[in-house]
Amino acid sequence: MTLNQQRKLKTLITGLFAWLVALLLFFPIFWMFITSFKTELQAISVPPSLFFEPTLDNFKVVQDRSDYLLHAMNSVITSFGSTIIALIIAVPAAYSMAFFPGKRTKDILLWMLSTKMLPAVGVLVPIYILFRNNGLLDSRIGLIIIFTLMNLPIIIWMLFSYFKDLPKEILEAARMDGASPWGEVVKVVLPLSVGGIASTGLLSIILCWNEAFWSLNLTASNAAPLTAMIASYSSPEGLFWAKLSAASTLACAPIIVFGWFCQKQLVQGLTFGAVK
């Protein structure tokens, strides 16, 4: 076998393996989607039925039982709102640590990242009490605050990685021209880091959209996002799989479409800034 044939065979095997992994990852989404069009009996039938007469009754029940638009609006406001606030805080923090590092800069970065290793349930009680005493329970502002704090370490780490890769000669030239630190950020750092900031923001939005633990414990009805709406289809009588699948499909569809259109920025963020 020639070297060219070996390369083609390696490329073919790699491609087949990639397609296999992609199909395995996509299968749960596909199964959730088709289950949403089944009746409850068809959804729990053994063996599973692949051929059936689809129905929209589950989606009608979800619309009648849950205020989908309210939950969707809560998800949009809390996800985008927390991401914007986190970026406003993270950009100057990452800039200062990337271009003006101190003796404890690495220690601070590691400490921030270590907070992500803390189980959320371990701080649930004190945070719940703080939110209750300050009137933040079941409010969008409360969720925005907790989502911002939850994703801030990751956002700072990613932006720090992007900023570290910027050529320092450009910043030195800006300083020689009399640019202030704020001028460097606005006129040099931000324009050169648009791709990194965009991918970081997109990842933060997805993480906020999919967050369920804090949504279930800190909201009830007024500020409950789509993740809380999905959980409402679990009852003492059991799980209503068809209706649960319909609610999950309605909840996942917006962020899946959003991620599909922004996949280039997401891949860039996950394979470049987030890995360093």
C-alpha positions as CSV (number, residue, x, y, z in Angstrom):
1,M,0.0,0.0,0.0
2,T,1.4,3.3,-1.1
3,L,1.8,6.3,1.2
4,N,-1.0,8.1,-0.6
5,Q,-3.3,5.2,-0.2
6,Q,-2.5,5.0,3.5
7,R,-3.4,8.7,3.9
8,K,-6.7,8.2,2.1
9,L,-7.5,5.1,4.2
10,K,-6.7,7.1,7.4
11,T,-8.9,10.0,6.3
12,L,-11.7,7.6,5.5
13,I,-11.5,5.8,8.9
14,T,-11.3,9.2,10.7
15,G,-14.3,10.4,8.8
16,L,-16.4,7.3,9.5
17,F,-15.4,7.5,13.2
18,A,-16.4,11.2,13.3
19,W,-19.8,10.4,11.7
20,L,-20.3,7.6,14.2
21,V,-19.7,9.9,17.2
22,A,-21.9,12.5,15.7
23,L,-24.7,10.1,15.2
24,L,-24.4,8.8,18.8
25,L,-24.5,12.4,20.1
26,F,-27.4,13.3,17.9
27,F,-29.5,10.2,18.6
28,P,-31.0,11.4,21.9
29,I,-32.1,14.6,20.3
30,F,-33.7,12.7,17.4
31,W,-35.4,10.3,19.8
32,M,-36.7,13.2,21.9
33,F,-38.1,14.8,18.8
34,I,-40.0,11.8,17.5
35,T,-41.3,10.9,20.9
36,S,-42.9,14.3,21.2
37,F,-45.2,13.3,18.3
38,K,-46.3,10.0,20.0
39,T,-49.1,9.3,22.4
40,E,-48.2,8.4,26.0
41,L,-48.8,4.7,25.2
42,Q,-46.6,4.8,22.1
43,A,-43.9,6.6,24.1
44,I,-43.5,3.8,26.6
45,S,-44.2,0.8,24.3
46,V,-41.7,-2.0,24.3
47,P,-40.2,-2.5,21.8
48,P,-40.2,1.2,20.8
49,S,-42.3,2.0,17.8
50,L,-40.5,3.7,14.9
51,F,-43.5,3.9,12.7
52,F,-46.6,5.6,14.1
53,E,-49.2,8.2,13.3
54,P,-47.8,11.5,14.5
55,T,-49.9,13.8,16.7
56,L,-49.6,17.4,17.9
57,D,-51.6,16.8,21.0
58,N,-48.6,16.9,23.3
59,F,-47.6,20.4,22.0
60,K,-51.1,21.6,22.5
61,V,-51.1,20.3,26.1
62,V,-47.7,22.1,26.7
63,Q,-49.1,25.3,25.3
64,D,-52.3,25.0,27.4
65,R,-50.6,23.9,30.6
66,S,-47.5,26.1,30.5
67,D,-47.0,29.7,29.4
68,Y,-44.3,28.8,26.9
69,L,-43.7,32.4,25.8
70,L,-43.2,33.6,29.4
71,H,-40.7,30.8,30.1
72,A,-38.9,31.5,26.8
73,M,-38.7,35.2,27.5
74,N,-37.3,34.5,31.0
75,S,-34.6,32.3,29.4
76,V,-33.7,34.9,26.8
77,I,-33.6,37.8,29.3
78,T,-31.6,35.9,32.0
79,S,-29.2,34.2,29.5
80,F,-28.4,37.4,27.5
81,G,-28.6,39.7,30.5
82,S,-26.1,37.7,32.6
83,T,-23.8,37.2,29.7
84,I,-23.6,41.0,29.0
85,I,-23.0,41.8,32.6
86,A,-20.3,39.1,32.9
87,L,-18.5,40.3,29.8
88,I,-18.6,43.9,31.1
89,I,-16.9,42.6,34.3
90,A,-14.6,40.1,32.6
91,V,-13.1,42.2,29.9
92,P,-11.2,44.7,32.2
93,A,-10.4,41.9,34.6
94,A,-8.8,39.7,31.8
95,Y,-7.1,42.7,30.3
96,S,-5.4,43.7,33.5
97,M,-4.3,40.1,34.3
98,A,-3.1,39.5,30.7
99,F,-1.1,42.8,30.2
100,F,-0.3,43.8,33.8
101,P,0.3,40.5,35.6
102,G,1.3,40.5,39.2
103,K,3.0,38.0,41.4
104,R,-0.4,36.4,42.3
105,T,-2.1,36.6,38.9
106,K,-1.8,32.8,38.2
107,D,-2.9,32.0,41.8
108,I,-6.0,34.3,41.3
109,L,-6.9,32.6,38.0
110,L,-6.5,29.1,39.6
111,W,-8.6,30.2,42.6
112,M,-11.4,31.5,40.3
113,L,-11.4,28.2,38.3
114,S,-11.4,26.2,41.5
115,T,-14.8,27.8,42.4
116,K,-16.3,25.8,39.5
117,M,-15.3,22.6,41.4
118,L,-17.5,23.4,44.3
119,P,-20.8,21.5,44.2
120,A,-23.7,23.9,43.7
121,V,-25.8,22.1,46.4
122,G,-23.1,23.0,48.9
123,V,-23.9,26.7,48.8
124,L,-27.6,26.4,48.0
125,V,-28.8,27.1,51.6
126,P,-26.9,30.4,52.2
127,I,-27.7,31.7,48.7
128,Y,-31.3,30.8,49.1
129,I,-31.4,32.7,52.4
130,L,-29.6,35.7,50.9
131,F,-32.1,35.8,48.0
132,R,-35.1,35.4,50.3
133,N,-34.0,38.2,52.6
134,N,-33.3,40.6,49.7
135,G,-36.5,39.8,47.7
136,L,-34.7,38.1,44.8
137,L,-36.5,34.7,44.9
138,D,-38.5,34.0,41.7
139,S,-37.1,37.1,40.0
140,R,-35.2,37.6,36.7
141,I,-32.7,39.8,38.5
142,G,-31.9,37.1,40.9
143,L,-31.3,34.6,38.1
144,I,-29.1,37.1,36.2
145,I,-27.0,37.6,39.3
146,I,-26.5,33.9,40.0
147,F,-25.9,33.1,36.3
148,T,-23.3,35.9,36.1
149,L,-21.4,34.6,39.1
150,M,-21.7,31.0,37.8
151,N,-20.0,31.7,34.5
152,L,-17.7,34.6,35.4
153,P,-14.6,32.4,36.1
154,I,-14.9,30.6,32.7
155,I,-15.4,33.9,30.8
156,I,-12.4,35.5,32.5
157,W,-10.2,32.5,31.7
158,M,-11.3,32.4,28.0
159,L,-10.8,36.1,27.5
160,F,-7.5,36.0,29.4
161,S,-6.3,33.3,26.9
162,Y,-7.4,35.5,23.9
163,F,-5.8,38.6,25.2
164,K,-2.5,36.8,26.0
165,D,-2.2,36.0,22.3
166,L,-2.5,39.6,21.1
167,P,0.7,41.0,19.8
168,K,2.2,43.2,22.4
169,E,3.9,45.4,19.8
170,I,0.5,46.8,18.8
171,L,-0.2,47.8,22.4
172,E,3.2,49.3,22.8
173,A,2.7,51.3,19.6
174,A,-0.7,52.5,21.0
175,R,1.0,53.6,24.2
176,M,3.7,55.5,22.3
177,D,0.9,57.4,20.5
178,G,-0.4,58.4,23.9
179,A,-3.3,55.9,24.3
180,S,-4.6,55.6,27.8
181,P,-5.3,52.1,29.3
182,W,-9.0,52.7,28.5
183,G,-8.1,53.7,25.0
184,E,-6.1,50.6,24.6
185,V,-9.1,48.5,25.5
186,V,-11.6,50.3,23.4
187,K,-9.5,51.0,20.3
188,V,-7.0,48.1,20.2
189,V,-7.9,45.1,22.4
190,L,-11.7,44.9,21.7
191,P,-11.4,45.2,17.9
192,L,-8.7,42.6,17.8
193,S,-10.7,40.2,20.1
194,V,-14.1,40.4,18.5
195,G,-14.0,36.7,17.6
196,G,-12.9,35.6,21.0
197,I,-15.4,37.8,22.8
198,A,-18.2,36.6,20.5
199,S,-17.4,32.9,21.1
200,T,-17.1,33.4,24.8
201,G,-20.4,35.2,24.9
202,L,-22.1,32.4,22.9
203,L,-20.8,29.7,25.2
204,S,-22.0,31.7,28.2
205,I,-25.5,32.0,26.7
206,I,-25.7,28.3,26.1
207,L,-24.5,27.5,29.7
208,C,-27.1,29.9,31.1
209,W,-29.9,28.5,28.8
210,N,-29.2,24.9,30.0
211,E,-28.8,25.7,33.7
212,A,-31.4,23.8,35.7
213,F,-30.2,23.5,39.3
214,W,-30.5,27.2,40.2
215,S,-33.6,27.7,38.1
216,L,-35.5,25.0,39.9
217,N,-34.4,26.1,43.4
218,L,-34.6,29.9,43.1
219,T,-37.7,30.3,40.9
220,A,-41.4,29.3,41.1
221,S,-43.5,30.7,38.3
222,N,-42.8,34.4,37.5
223,A,-39.1,34.0,36.5
224,A,-39.0,30.3,35.8
225,P,-37.0,29.6,32.5
226,L,-37.6,26.8,30.1
227,T,-35.5,24.3,32.2
228,A,-38.0,24.8,35.0
229,M,-40.9,24.3,32.6
230,I,-39.5,20.9,31.5
231,A,-39.2,19.8,35.1
232,S,-42.9,20.5,35.7
233,Y,-43.8,17.5,33.6
234,S,-42.5,15.2,36.3
235,S,-45.1,14.2,38.9
236,P,-45.7,11.7,41.7
237,E,-47.6,9.5,39.3
238,G,-44.5,9.3,37.1
239,L,-43.0,10.8,33.9
240,F,-45.3,11.7,31.0
241,W,-42.7,10.9,28.4
242,A,-44.5,12.2,25.3
243,K,-45.4,15.5,27.0
244,L,-42.0,15.8,28.5
245,S,-40.4,15.2,25.1
246,A,-42.6,17.9,23.6
247,A,-41.7,20.4,26.3
248,S,-38.0,19.5,25.9
249,T,-38.2,20.0,22.1
250,L,-39.8,23.4,22.5
251,A,-37.1,24.3,25.1
252,C,-34.1,23.0,23.1
253,A,-35.1,24.1,19.6
254,P,-34.3,27.9,20.0
255,I,-30.8,27.2,21.4
256,I,-30.0,24.5,18.9
257,V,-30.9,26.7,16.0
258,F,-28.9,29.6,17.6
259,G,-25.9,27.3,18.1
260,W,-26.2,26.0,14.5
261,F,-26.0,29.5,13.1
262,C,-23.1,30.4,15.4
263,Q,-21.2,27.1,15.2
264,K,-18.1,28.7,13.7
265,Q,-17.6,31.0,16.7
266,L,-18.5,28.2,19.2
267,V,-15.9,25.8,17.7
268,Q,-13.3,28.6,17.8
269,G,-14.0,29.3,21.4
270,L,-14.0,25.7,22.5
271,T,-10.8,24.7,20.6
272,F,-8.8,27.8,21.1
273,G,-9.5,30.1,24.0
274,A,-11.1,27.5,26.3
275,V,-8.3,24.9,26.0
276,K,-5.4,27.1,27.0
